[in-house]
């Protein structure tokens, strides 16, 4: 209890010191500690935990985690005006701000608080004078802070495109947005340098997947290279090769595995801290962490969660998947354990809203709808399919098909028996859509592969002109634009 109290106090101090009166004007962080902090290993651990909590708080404030699932469409929204606005890319209309129990993602301030906390850890941990704090231990914690910072920038890039790059905890000058590829290059360089200092695993099982590891850093870099490949076509071959090599390095670690999809076992994957988890954000209801802006709130009903009697007498979900999309990723007559395990009445035969998506059904209290499982960011199936995609793009069809079929075999689906080229690339893309649906990947996969301009893949597709004007981004908050004259709004949203 005392440790949790001190961590909470640290978060409060970080918030005081990191909050911005104007965008990226950060109070010098020397005032945080004085002679009272950064004294020993325990202080360093608390600081790292504080950075993780700041990152988690960003996800807890809104539907951020599932924005990647909703923005492409393919859902029946019914009365969820907020989510419907996301699904039609109406990012400036009043519906997005409607109060319907699904808060929209807010501005990027909390992201930069997380980055400032990580910057502070990177700067101060090496100077801690504690005889019991070994060089290896401090290097591992600094590497973890670099991982937190890199992950935060990666998430921001996928949301906003170009973003300001802040690496110095003491610098207070306002900054312009930097090309997103440059931001990712900086992060990759940082991760390359620190990845060997991260542990492969932790002795403490409660740290599994929820703390930075070599596997998490390697997977993050692979995702960064695949994002770069979608926007820097002149270097695509290099980026695909890098992503494929990083994926192989993760596999070679030998610490991850595909767990069986059975009624008894599959929930363990999405509960978190499983042998399939690579990186997750820890949600533990036993420590008072409650989250109600997750897909589970809207795709379940009685008896898993208590639902309004106005929703089909309590037996109606607030949103349901569209049949046209289900038929595309789960063709009729094709076996697939994911369809039978993850869906209840998928075509809403009982009533118009009776379908349930059961992938995230770890609800500890049906009345309060408290979700008691981690936010799955990266898992092994994602990594295998990402590597398969990179190999297919390189024309290495045999190894790509092998990886694709590893995921399909676990799901009891028929092995892919087609050829290479576009057919294989589409098969891998649809496999990622099916396997990772609800985990926040789909929209970003559409963007980086250009399929967001394909009406068969994206319900509310973009034209090439809209794509080039960054219609796939999130609008920069007007407060940031007003307070920092160097910030320029994304072109599509500057209307």
Secondary structure, DSSP 4 states (H G I P E B T S, - for coil): -HHHHHHHHHHHHHHHHH-BSSTT-B--THHHHTTSSS-SHHHHHHHHHHHHHHHHHHHHTSSGGGHHHHTT--EE-TT-HHHHHHHTT--SSGGGG--SS-PPP--SHHHHHHHHHHHHHHHHGGG---TTS-HHHHHHHHHHHHHHHHHHHHHHHHHHSSB-----TT-------B-HHHHHHHHHHHHHHHGGGS-SS-SSGGGTTTS--HHHHHHHHHHHHHHHHTT-GGGHHHHHHHHHHHHHHHHHH----PPP--TTTHHHHHHSSSTTEEEEE---GGGT-----SGGGTS--TTTS---TTTGGGT--SSEE-HHHHHHHS-TT---HHHHHHEESTT--SSTT--EE-TT--EEETTTTEE-S-EEEEEHHHHHHHHHHHHHHTT-HHHHHHHHHHHHHHTTPPPP---STHHHHHHHHHHHHHHTTTTT-HHHHHHHHTGGG-TTT-TTPPPHHHHHTTTTSPPPPHHHHHH-TT----GGG--
